[in-house]
Amino acid sequence: MSLPTIQNPFAPAQPTFEDEMCSMCPSMTYQQRLIGFCICCGCGYALSFMGTLMLLSKDPWKKRVTNFAILYVFGNFIAIAATGFLIGPRRQCKKMFSKTRRFACIFWLLMLVVTFALGLSGVDVGWVLLALFIQVCAGIWYSASYIPYGRRMIIKLFQ
């Protein structure tokens, strides 16, 4: 018969997955965070803008829409990553997936992926534009969750 083991209450707790992921991110000064944010934001919005300019090119319409969708979605993902520099990846994920905006965030990210996949697949242009429209609407709904009464204002706008 063996004696039960007693755990030392002063021993450090086992690191969680969240702690392990955050330990991979280097600690940065506030100035470094601002620089990272500005660079990511600038690159993200520049890619999205270049995607919009692709619609004006002389390529066939289908190729223009495909290039637009790919650049626009990549730009959005890079711009999302920019916020991670300001508040940190852990806090950003907690805010993005909090109870009030969890569904909106997942749907928006899913629509970014769908728009990207449709842009790459070469389907009819209408499907890409429909996915893009839904994605933009989902992004607006998600962003409105950060503004006090933002979603209520959107609902009132359409009533």
Summary of the structure (lengths in Angstrom):
residues: 159
radius of gyration: 21.1
end to end distance: 72.8
largest distance: 82.6
contacts: 403
relative contact order: 0.10
helix: 72%
strand: 0%
